[in-house]
Amino acid sequence: MREAIVVGAGIGGLAAAKGLLDAGWRVTVLEEASALREVGAGVALGRNALAALDALDLGDAVRAVGVDALLQGVRTAQGTRLLRATEFDSSSFVGIHRTTLHRILADAVGDAEVVTDATVVRVHPGARPRVELVEAGEQRERVADLVVGADGIDSVVRAAIRDDLPVDPSGSTCWRGVVARRDDTPPGATQWYGAGTEVGIMPIDGDRVFWYVAARARVGTAAPDEHSAAIAAARGFEEVVRAHVSAEPEAPVLRHDLRLLPTGLRTFVAPGVALLGDAAHAMLPTLGQGAAMALEDAATLGVLAARDDVDELLGAYDALRRPRTQSLQRLAYEVYRSCLAVRQPVLAALRNGILHLVPTLAAEIATDWMLRWSPPRR
C-alpha cells in the first residue's frame, strides 16, 4: 500500500486525505495545532466546490446542512443596486460555517493517522520524500511515497519547490463574524461596495449569518476591540449592513490582513511532493474561491492517485491545476484593484457607474466560466 503524508489539517488537507484514502493509499495527516480545528466564519460553496465534494463522496453531506445562498447582487454602500442578481444555476451557492465543513471532512478521514502537535521543519523531495518534524516536542523524520503540502499561505512545504517566493500584503484587512439570522437578513449572498471598504452578508447553517467587512489598513494593525473596529469601518453603509455587523457575534470577531501569493510558481510539484490550496495559490478573497480551489485540488489529486506512477500523477496534477488557479489568482487581484482598492469617493462613484452599466448576462458569463469545473475522469 502506498503511503502519503498530508501536511496541514485544514479544509484542503482533510479533503486531500479523503481523496487519497478513497484511492487506496495509507495516509498520515500532520497538524501543527494541538487539536483538529478550523478558524474562520462562513464560506460560500459554488457548483465547482460542490462538484469537488461530490467527487469525494461528501457533496450530499454538505448540502444536507448548508443553506441556499443564491447571489443577490452587488450594491453601493447606500443600497443602490449595481450588479443584479442572476437567475441561472451558476448563481446558486451553499452557505456553510467553515467549522461545519471542517467537521464533515474530519469525520470522513477516520482511517487516516492524524498526528497533532506536529511541526514540520523541512521536506526533502525525492522518490521517497522525507519530512523532518518536531512531534510532541521530539525531533523525528517520516518517509512516504508522496507529501502533500496543505499548510497554508506560509507553507513550509513550499520551500521544497521554491524558497524565495514572497507573500505579498494587499494593503487591506478583513473582519469576519457570525450572528443570528434577522428578519431583514438578505435571502442570499449580498455585497456592498464603498470607498476603500467592502461588506458582505450571507446566510449559513444553524439559522446564522456570516458577515465580513474589508477595508484599507496598514499591515499588522490591530485594535483593542476588533468588533468595534469593524462597526466603525461599516459606519457609512446602509442600515441593514450596520445592523448585522453591530449585532452580538456568537464568537469573537476575527481579523486578518489580506495577503496573497504572486503567480510566480512555475510548478506546484517536485519529486514526491505536491502543493495544494493556499500553499500553492493563495489568492485574495474577492472572488470567494479560496476554499473551492483547495477542494478542486483535493478532488483532482484523489482521482489521479489511482495511477501507479507517482511522477505521472504529479505531472498531471500540475498540468490540470496550475493554469486554472493562477488565472483566478490574477483575476482576484484585478477585482481587488478595481473595487476594494479604490479609496477616493470620486473614483468609487466612477467605479459604481461602470458596474451599473455591466449587463447581467456579462456578469453571468464570467461567473459561469469561474464555476464551470468538473474533476478529471478516473
C-alpha positions as CSV (number, residue, x, y, z in Angstrom):
1,M,0.0,0.0,0.0
2,R,1.4,3.4,-1.0
3,E,1.8,6.0,1.7
4,A,1.1,9.7,1.7
5,I,1.8,12.4,4.3
6,V,-0.5,15.4,4.2
7,V,0.9,18.5,6.0
8,G,-2.0,20.6,7.3
9,A,-5.4,19.5,8.6
10,G,-7.4,22.4,7.3
11,I,-10.2,22.1,4.7
12,G,-7.8,21.4,1.9
13,G,-5.6,19.0,3.8
14,L,-8.5,16.9,5.1
15,A,-10.1,16.8,1.6
16,A,-6.8,15.6,0.1
17,A,-6.6,12.9,2.8
18,K,-10.1,11.8,1.9
19,G,-9.3,11.6,-1.8
20,L,-6.1,9.6,-1.2
21,L,-7.8,7.2,1.2
22,D,-10.5,6.6,-1.4
23,A,-7.7,5.7,-3.9
24,G,-6.3,3.1,-1.5
25,W,-3.4,5.0,0.0
26,R,-2.3,4.8,3.6
27,V,-2.5,8.4,4.8
28,T,-0.9,10.3,7.7
29,V,-2.1,13.9,8.4
30,L,0.3,16.2,10.3
31,E,-1.2,19.1,12.1
32,E,0.8,21.7,14.0
33,A,-2.1,22.6,16.4
34,S,-2.7,20.5,19.4
35,A,-6.2,19.5,18.2
36,L,-8.1,19.5,14.9
37,R,-9.9,22.7,14.5
38,E,-10.8,25.3,11.8
39,V,-10.5,29.0,12.4
40,G,-13.0,31.1,10.4
41,A,-16.6,32.0,9.8
42,G,-18.7,31.4,6.7
43,V,-17.8,30.1,3.3
44,A,-19.8,30.1,0.1
45,L,-19.6,26.9,-2.0
46,G,-20.4,27.2,-5.6
47,R,-21.2,24.4,-8.0
48,N,-17.4,23.8,-8.7
49,A,-16.8,23.3,-5.0
50,L,-19.8,21.0,-4.7
51,A,-18.6,19.1,-7.8
52,A,-15.3,18.5,-5.9
53,L,-17.1,17.4,-2.8
54,D,-19.3,15.1,-4.9
55,A,-16.0,13.5,-6.2
56,L,-15.0,12.9,-2.6
57,D,-18.5,11.5,-1.8
58,L,-19.2,14.3,0.6
59,G,-21.5,16.6,-1.5
60,D,-24.7,15.3,-0.1
61,A,-23.5,15.6,3.5
62,V,-22.7,19.3,2.9
63,R,-25.9,20.0,1.0
64,A,-27.9,18.5,3.9
65,V,-26.7,21.1,6.4
66,G,-25.8,24.1,4.2
67,V,-28.3,26.7,3.1
68,D,-29.2,28.2,-0.2
69,A,-27.2,31.4,-0.7
70,L,-28.4,32.5,-4.2
71,L,-26.4,35.5,-5.2
72,Q,-28.3,38.7,-4.5
73,G,-26.0,41.0,-6.5
74,V,-23.8,44.0,-5.6
75,R,-25.0,47.3,-4.1
76,T,-23.4,50.7,-3.2
77,A,-22.8,51.4,0.4
78,Q,-26.2,53.3,0.5
79,G,-28.1,50.3,-1.1
80,T,-28.3,51.3,-4.8
81,R,-28.1,48.2,-6.9
82,L,-25.0,47.9,-9.1
83,L,-25.0,44.3,-10.4
84,R,-28.3,42.5,-10.4
85,A,-28.7,39.0,-9.0
86,T,-28.9,36.4,-11.7
87,E,-31.4,33.6,-12.1
88,F,-29.1,30.8,-13.5
89,D,-27.8,27.7,-11.8
90,S,-24.3,29.1,-11.7
91,S,-25.6,31.8,-9.2
92,S,-26.5,29.1,-6.7
93,F,-24.2,28.8,-3.7
94,V,-24.4,26.8,-0.5
95,G,-23.6,28.9,2.6
96,I,-21.9,26.9,5.5
97,H,-19.8,27.7,8.5
98,R,-16.2,26.7,8.0
99,T,-16.2,24.7,11.2
100,T,-19.2,22.7,10.0
101,L,-17.5,21.9,6.7
102,H,-14.3,21.0,8.6
103,R,-16.2,18.7,10.9
104,I,-17.7,16.8,7.9
105,L,-14.3,16.4,6.4
106,A,-12.7,15.3,9.7
107,D,-15.4,12.7,10.2
108,A,-14.6,11.3,6.7
109,V,-10.9,10.6,7.3
110,G,-11.2,8.3,10.2
111,D,-9.0,5.7,8.5
112,A,-6.1,8.2,8.4
113,E,-3.5,8.6,11.1
114,V,-3.9,12.1,12.3
115,V,-0.9,13.5,14.3
116,T,-1.4,16.8,16.1
117,D,1.3,18.9,17.8
118,A,3.5,18.1,14.8
119,T,5.6,21.0,13.4
120,V,7.1,20.3,10.0
121,V,10.6,21.8,9.7
122,R,11.7,20.7,6.3
123,V,10.7,18.5,3.4
124,H,13.2,16.7,1.2
125,P,11.8,15.8,-2.3
126,G,12.7,12.5,-3.9
127,A,11.4,9.1,-4.9
128,R,10.7,8.6,-1.2
129,P,10.4,12.2,0.1
130,R,11.4,12.8,3.7
131,V,9.7,15.1,6.3
132,E,11.7,16.5,9.2
133,L,9.4,17.5,12.0
134,V,9.1,18.1,15.7
135,E,6.4,15.7,17.0
136,A,5.3,16.2,20.6
137,G,8.5,18.0,21.4
138,E,10.8,15.4,19.8
139,Q,12.8,15.6,16.6
140,R,11.5,12.9,14.1
141,E,11.6,12.0,10.5
142,R,8.9,10.4,8.4
143,V,9.1,9.0,4.9
144,A,6.4,8.3,2.3
145,D,5.7,7.9,-1.4
146,L,4.0,11.4,-1.6
147,V,4.0,14.5,0.6
148,V,1.1,16.9,0.1
149,G,1.7,20.5,1.3
150,A,-1.7,21.8,2.5
151,D,-0.1,24.1,5.1
152,G,-1.4,27.4,4.0
153,I,0.0,30.7,2.7
154,D,3.1,30.5,4.9
155,S,3.8,26.9,3.8
156,V,6.9,25.2,4.9
157,V,6.5,22.5,2.3
158,R,6.6,25.1,-0.5
159,A,10.3,25.7,0.2
160,A,10.9,22.2,-1.2
161,I,9.8,23.6,-4.6
162,R,10.7,27.3,-4.2
163,D,12.0,29.0,-1.1
164,D,12.2,32.6,-2.3
165,L,8.5,33.3,-3.2
166,P,7.3,36.3,-1.2
167,V,4.0,36.6,0.5
168,D,2.5,39.9,-0.6
169,P,0.4,42.2,1.6
170,S,-2.6,43.7,-0.2
171,G,-2.9,46.8,1.9
172,S,-6.3,45.8,3.3
173,T,-7.7,43.9,6.3
174,C,-10.8,41.9,6.9
175,W,-13.1,41.4,9.9
176,R,-15.4,38.4,10.0
177,G,-18.2,37.5,12.3
178,V,-21.2,35.2,12.7
179,V,-24.5,36.4,14.1
180,A,-28.1,35.1,14.5
181,R,-30.3,35.4,11.4
182,R,-32.5,38.5,11.5
183,D,-35.9,39.4,9.9
184,D,-34.1,41.8,7.5
185,T,-31.3,39.3,6.6
186,P,-30.9,39.1,2.7
187,P,-32.1,35.7,1.4
188,G,-28.7,35.1,-0.2
189,A,-25.1,36.3,-0.6
190,T,-25.1,40.1,-0.9
191,Q,-22.2,42.6,-1.3
192,W,-21.9,46.3,-0.8
193,Y,-19.1,48.5,-2.2
194,G,-17.9,51.7,-0.5
195,A,-14.8,53.8,-1.0
196,G,-12.0,51.5,0.1
197,T,-14.4,49.3,2.0
198,E,-16.5,46.3,1.1
199,V,-19.1,44.4,3.2
200,G,-20.7,41.0,2.5
201,I,-23.6,39.2,4.2
202,M,-24.5,35.5,3.6
203,P,-26.9,33.1,5.4
204,I,-25.2,29.9,6.7
205,D,-26.2,26.8,8.6
206,G,-27.7,26.9,12.0
207,D,-30.0,29.8,11.2
208,R,-27.0,32.1,11.3
209,V,-25.5,34.8,9.1
210,F,-21.8,35.3,8.2
211,W,-20.7,38.9,7.6
212,Y,-17.3,40.4,6.6
213,V,-16.0,43.9,6.5
214,A,-12.9,44.5,4.4
215,A,-11.1,47.9,4.4
216,R,-7.8,49.5,3.6
217,A,-5.4,49.4,6.6
218,R,-1.7,49.3,7.3
219,V,-0.2,45.8,7.6
220,G,-0.2,44.4,11.1
221,T,-2.6,47.0,12.6
222,A,-4.7,45.7,15.5
223,A,-7.5,47.3,17.5
224,P,-8.2,46.9,21.3
225,D,-11.7,45.8,20.3
226,E,-11.9,44.3,16.8
227,H,-15.7,44.2,16.8
228,S,-15.9,47.9,17.4
229,A,-13.3,48.5,14.7
230,A,-15.5,46.5,12.2
231,I,-18.5,48.5,13.2
232,A,-16.6,51.8,12.7
233,A,-15.4,50.6,9.2
234,A,-19.0,49.9,8.2
235,R,-20.4,53.2,9.6
236,G,-21.2,54.7,6.2
237,F,-23.2,51.7,4.9
238,E,-27.0,51.3,4.9
239,E,-28.9,50.2,8.0
240,V,-29.2,46.5,7.1
241,V,-25.4,46.3,6.9
242,R,-24.8,48.2,10.2
243,A,-27.4,46.1,12.0
244,H,-25.8,42.8,11.1
245,V,-22.2,44.0,11.8
246,S,-23.1,45.5,15.1
247,A,-25.2,42.5,16.3
248,E,-23.8,40.3,19.1
249,P,-21.5,37.8,17.5
250,E,-21.6,34.1,18.5
251,A,-17.8,34.1,18.9
252,P,-15.1,36.8,18.9
253,V,-14.8,38.8,15.7
254,L,-11.8,37.7,13.6
255,R,-9.4,40.0,11.9
256,H,-6.8,39.1,9.3
257,D,-4.8,41.1,6.9
258,L,-5.5,40.2,3.3
259,R,-2.4,38.6,1.7
260,L,-1.6,36.7,-1.5
261,L,1.0,34.7,-3.3
262,P,2.3,36.1,-6.7
263,T,1.7,33.8,-9.6
264,G,5.4,33.1,-9.8
265,L,5.4,29.4,-9.2
266,R,6.3,27.6,-12.4
267,T,5.3,24.3,-10.9
268,F,3.2,23.0,-8.0
269,V,5.2,19.8,-7.7
270,A,8.7,18.4,-7.1
271,P,9.7,14.7,-7.0
272,G,7.3,13.1,-4.5
273,V,5.8,16.5,-3.4
274,A,2.6,18.4,-4.3
275,L,1.3,21.7,-3.1
276,L,-2.4,22.2,-2.5
277,G,-4.7,25.2,-1.7
278,D,-3.2,28.4,-0.3
279,A,0.3,26.8,-0.1
280,A,0.2,26.8,-3.9
281,H,-2.1,29.6,-5.0
282,A,-3.3,31.8,-2.1
283,M,-5.5,34.4,-3.7
284,L,-7.4,37.5,-2.4
285,P,-11.0,36.6,-1.4
286,T,-12.6,39.0,-3.9
287,L,-13.9,36.0,-5.9
288,G,-14.8,33.9,-2.9
289,Q,-12.9,30.9,-4.4
290,G,-10.1,30.1,-2.0
291,A,-11.8,27.1,-0.4
292,A,-13.3,26.0,-3.7
293,M,-9.8,25.9,-5.3
294,A,-8.5,23.8,-2.4
295,L,-11.4,21.4,-2.8
296,E,-10.8,21.2,-6.6
297,D,-7.1,20.5,-5.9
298,A,-8.0,17.7,-3.5
299,A,-10.6,16.1,-5.7
300,T,-8.2,16.2,-8.7
301,L,-5.4,14.6,-6.6
302,G,-7.8,11.9,-5.4
303,V,-8.7,10.9,-8.9
304,L,-5.1,11.0,-10.1
305,A,-3.9,9.0,-7.1
306,A,-5.2,5.8,-8.7
307,R,-2.3,6.0,-11.1
308,D,0.6,3.6,-10.4
309,D,3.4,6.1,-11.3
310,V,3.8,8.9,-8.8
311,D,5.8,11.1,-11.3
312,E,3.0,10.7,-13.8
313,L,0.4,11.6,-11.1
314,L,2.3,14.7,-10.2
315,G,2.8,15.9,-13.8
316,A,-0.9,15.5,-14.5
317,Y,-1.8,17.3,-11.3
318,D,0.4,20.3,-12.1
319,A,-0.9,20.5,-15.7
320,L,-4.5,20.4,-14.5
321,R,-4.3,22.7,-11.5
322,R,-1.7,25.4,-12.1
323,P,-3.2,27.2,-15.2
324,R,-6.7,27.4,-13.7
325,T,-5.7,28.5,-10.2
326,Q,-3.2,31.1,-11.4
327,S,-5.7,32.6,-13.7
328,L,-8.1,33.0,-10.8
329,Q,-5.3,34.5,-8.7
330,R,-4.8,37.2,-11.3
331,L,-8.5,37.8,-11.7
332,A,-9.0,38.1,-7.9
333,Y,-6.2,40.7,-7.8
334,E,-7.7,42.7,-10.7
335,V,-11.1,42.7,-9.0
336,Y,-9.4,43.9,-5.8
337,R,-7.7,46.8,-7.7
338,S,-10.9,48.0,-9.3
339,C,-13.1,47.6,-6.2
340,L,-11.7,47.4,-2.7
341,A,-8.5,49.3,-3.5
342,V,-10.5,52.3,-4.8
343,R,-10.3,54.7,-1.8
344,Q,-11.3,58.1,-3.3
345,P,-15.1,58.8,-3.2
346,V,-15.0,60.4,-6.7
347,L,-13.2,57.3,-8.1
348,A,-15.6,55.0,-6.2
349,A,-18.5,56.8,-7.7
350,L,-17.0,56.3,-11.2
351,R,-16.5,52.6,-10.5
352,N,-20.1,52.3,-9.4
353,G,-21.3,53.9,-12.6
354,I,-19.3,51.5,-14.6
355,L,-20.5,48.5,-12.7
356,H,-24.1,49.7,-13.1
357,L,-23.7,49.5,-16.8
358,V,-22.4,45.9,-16.8
359,P,-25.1,43.7,-18.4
360,T,-26.5,40.9,-16.2
361,L,-25.6,38.4,-19.0
362,A,-22.0,39.5,-19.0
363,A,-21.7,39.0,-15.2
364,E,-23.4,35.6,-15.6
365,I,-21.0,34.5,-18.3
366,A,-18.0,35.5,-16.1
367,T,-19.5,33.7,-13.1
368,D,-20.3,30.6,-15.3
369,W,-16.7,30.5,-16.5
370,M,-15.4,30.6,-13.0
371,L,-17.7,27.9,-11.7
372,R,-17.6,25.6,-14.7
373,W,-15.4,22.8,-13.5
374,S,-15.6,19.1,-13.0
375,P,-13.0,16.6,-11.8
376,P,-10.9,14.6,-14.3
377,R,-12.2,11.2,-15.3
378,R,-10.8,8.2,-13.3
